[in-house]
């Protein structure tokens, strides 16, 4: 295809691990999506599946996006993100039957994804979160997540079925249980953020007013106390930035805050802030990421964030990860997914 060739299958010495060989045919650049360009690497690049699910084959192509299926029945989405030299492989797992789910742990994550031609197909991944690495159980095709009822309710949502009904994961019965009848007005939700300017976020016994360059704690009696002020945020800064989210931790001690800045594109940065005021700490400041978008608090010790363009072993992957405020440079990957949304079952 153009200046590169894609070979899929498995290597002779590891036949259980699917592999993709991406190699250059000639020099030049290839057109990507819209105005983006994909630069062909000079050396061959070998990608391997993260699970031993068998050799791969190509089952669908659209531009520079590919669907791969393993001999073990797993589906993978291979796609280019940003201006990259190698594609990204996202595991989608086996197709699950909502009436006969596998044995699931008490708690896990539901991660919406899109794939296929022009990302026209939707699914949610069911992912457990064990002590050391996430376990992908598979995908529910046609399912998505609905709009949250409140600003802080992202992690407490049901699943939105293809019939526009709402469902929850019943671990004991090993199936999805309908909790609300179909509603034709329901639609899959895409994360969105407030208009530029000021926004109010609820806290424990107070609220937080977030304006470009500052966050203020407002008590019930109207008393205002600065939590954070950026002295470098001038008049231009205030027109080119906004706080996407300001979320207090369950114990009320720490704020998870996300700031978006606009210039030549949009860049999102996430911070931990003392709820009563103090210096902010940037999350994953030493990692090679394009942006970090806060999602919410998993518990009193871990916050969930989405990252775009994480450089990891020469493969650029978007991830959903948990981060402990005590170790803001470290992360535990919950899922590799091409979106910024997630909810939790068994919370």
N, C-alpha and C positions, 0 to 999 in steps of 0.2 A: 504494500500500500504506500504509493509515493516513494519516500526515501527510506522507509524502514520495512523490516519483515518481522512478523510475529510467529514464533513456533511454540506450540503448546503440547504438553504430554507429561512426561516424567523422565528423569535422568536414569541411566542404566543402573547406577549403584544405589539409587533410592527410589525404587519403582512405586512405593506407596505414597510418596510425597509429590503432588502435582507441581509442575514447573512451567514457567513461561520464559522463553528466550527472546529478548528484544534486541535486534541488531540492525546496524546501518547498511543500506544498500549504496546510497550515494550521498554527496554533500548537499547541504541546503536546509531550508526550514519548511515545515509543513503547516498548513492552515489548521487551526483548531476551531473552537466554538467562537463565533462572532469574530472579533478582531484579534483574538488570542493566537499565539503561535506556539507550536510545539517544536522544540529544538532537538534534532536527532543526536543521540550520543555517539561519540566516535568508537567507543568500545562496546562490545556486547554486554548486556545486562541480564542477569539471571534472577528471576523472582521465583520464590517457592511458596506454596500454600502454607498457611500457618498450622494446618492439621493434616495428618496422614490419611487423606480421604481418597487416594487413588489418582491415576493419571487424568489429565484434563483434556477436553476437546472444546472447540469453539461452537456454540449453538446459535449465536446471533451477533451481528455486527451492525453498527450505525455510526458512520463517521469514524471517530477515534474512540468509540466506546464498544466494549465487547462483553458478551455474557459467556461464561465458561462453565461447563458442568463436569464434575469428576465422576469416575467410575463408581464411587460410593454414593452418588446421588446428591452431592453438595453443589450448590450454585455459587458462582463468584462473579462479581462485577469488576471489570477491568476498565479504568477510565483515566483520562488525563485531568489534572487539577492545576490551575494557574499556568504559569509559564515554566513547565517542567521538562526535564529530559528523559524521565522514565514514567511509565504509567503506575497507577496505584491499584492494588488488588484488595477489594473489600469482600469478605466472606458473608454470604447470605444464608448458608446452611441448607438443611433439608426443608422441604415444604411440610408444614405441620397441619394436622386435622384439628380444628378447634373443638371437635367433639371427643377426641381421643388424644389428649396431650401426653407427652412423656412424663415420667416421674420428675417433678420439679422440686427445688428446695423451697423452704418457707418464704424466702424473700428473693427478689430478683428485679431485673430491669426490663422495661419495654422500650425499645428504641425504634422509632419510625425511620424508614429509608425509602428512597426511590431508585429505580433501576430500569434497564431496558431501553428501548428506543426513545430518545429524548427524555429519559427519566419519566416516562409516562406510567409506569407500573409502581404501585405502592405496596408496602408490606411493613410489618413490625417484626423486629427480632426479639426473641425471648432469651435473655442472658442472665445466668446466675453469677453471683459475685463471691467466689470462694476466697480463701485467705491469700492465695498467691497469684492467681490469674483468672480471668473471666472464662466461663464456659458457655459457648453458644449452643443452644438446644435446637434452633431452627427458626423458621420464619412463618408468619401467618399472612398469606397473600391477600391483598385487598383491604387489609386493616390499616388504621391510622390512629392518631390521637386527636381528640377534640380540643377546642379552645378551653383554657382553664377558666374556672368561675371567678377566681380572684388573682391578683398579682402574685401572690405567694403560693398558689395552688397547683403549680406545674407537676409536682411529684405525687399528687393525690388524685389523678384522673383515671377514669375507666378507659377502655379501648373503644374505638369507633369502628363498627363493622361495615362491610360493603353494603349492608341493608340499611345503614344510617341508624341502627340501634346501638345501645351502649352495653358493653360487656365487662366483666371482671374475671380475673384468673382464679379459678377454684383449684387450689393445689391438691386438696384431699380428694375431690371428685375427678381430678385430672381432665378438666374440660373448661371451656369458657361458659360463664353463666350470664344470661341476659339480665341487666338491671334496669333497663329503660326501653320502651318500645321505639320502633323506628320513627324518625322525624326527618322529613325531606329537607328541612332547612339546615340540618347539620352538615358541616363540611370539614374535611381534614384541615387542621390548623397549621399555619406556618408561623414560627416565632416572629414577633414584631415588637418594636420598641417605641417609647413615647416620642412625640414630636419634639423638636429642639426647643429648649427652654427649661422651665422648672417642672418637677414632678414630685408628688408626695408618696411616701412609702410607709406602711404601718410598722410599728415596733412594739416592744413590751411596755405598756403604760405611756407611750409617747408615739410620735411619728417623726419621720425624717424628710426634710425638704431638700431635694437635690437640684441644684442649679449649676450651670456650667462653671467649673472652677471652685465650687464650694458645696458642702453638705452641712446642714444645720439640724440639730435635734430640737423639736418643738414639744414642750410639755403640755399636758391637758389644760393648764391654766394660761397657756400662751407664752410662757417663758421660753426664750430662744437661747440655745447654747451652740456655738460653732463646734463642729466635729472635725471638719477638715476644710482648709483654705489653701488653694494653690496660688502662691504669690506671683508665679510666672504667667498666670492666665490673664492676658490683657483683653482689650476690646475685641481684637481679631479672634483670639482663642474662644471667647464666649459665643462667637458666631459659628465656630467650627468644631464644637464639642458638645457632648451631652452625656448624662449618666443613664445608661441603659437600665440598670437595676441597682437597688440598694436593699439588701436582704439581711436582717439581723439573724444571728445564730440562735438556736433554741434556748441557750442560756442567757441571751441578750448581751453578751460581752463583746462580740465581734461582728462587724459588718462585712458582708461579701458584696463588693461593688464593682460594676462594670462601666467603663468609660469608653465611648466611641468618639473618635476624632475623624474629621472629614477634610480632605484636601484633594490629592490625586487618588481618589478611592476612599474606602472606609477601613479604619484600623480599630480593633477592639482590644482593650487591655483590662485585666481583672486585678483587683486589689483586696487585701484584708485591711480593715481599719478598726482600731479600738472604738467601741460604740460610744464611749464618753469623750472621745477626742484623742488625737495623737498622730503619729507618723503613719503613713500608709505603706504597705508592703506589697510590691508587685508579685504576682504569681508567675512562676516558671520564667523568671527573668533571664535565666541562663540558657533556656532552651531555644532552639531555632524554630520559632513558630510565627506564622503570619498574624494570628490573633488568638485571644483567649476570651471566651464569652461565658460569664457566669450563668448557671442554671438554677441552683438552689442548694439548700443544706440537706444532706442525707441524714445526718444526726448531729449531735453536739460537737463532733470532732472532725467531720469530713464534709467538704463542700464539693458539689459537682460543677464541672466546667466543660465547655466544648472548645476544642482547639482546631484551628485550620492550618494545614501545611506543616505538620510536625515532621521534621527530618529524622528518620529512624532507620538505620541500616540502609541508607541510600534509597529508601522508599518514602515518598511524601504521603502521609496519611492524616486524615482528619479523625479525631478521636473524641470520645467522652470519657473523662477521667475524674477521679476523686482526689482531693488535696487536703491535707491536714494543715490548719493554720500555723502549727509549730514548725512545719517543714515546707515552706511555700515553693521551693524549687523542685520538690519531688512530686511524683504523680503515680497513681495506680490506674491503669487503663481499665475502664469498664467495658467499652466496646469501640471497635473501629467502625465508624459510620459517617456517611456524607451529609449529616444534618446536625442541628443544634438543639434537638429536642429529646426528652426522655421522661418517663414516669416510672413508678416503682409499684410492684405488687408485694403484699405482705408487710407494708410499712406500719 
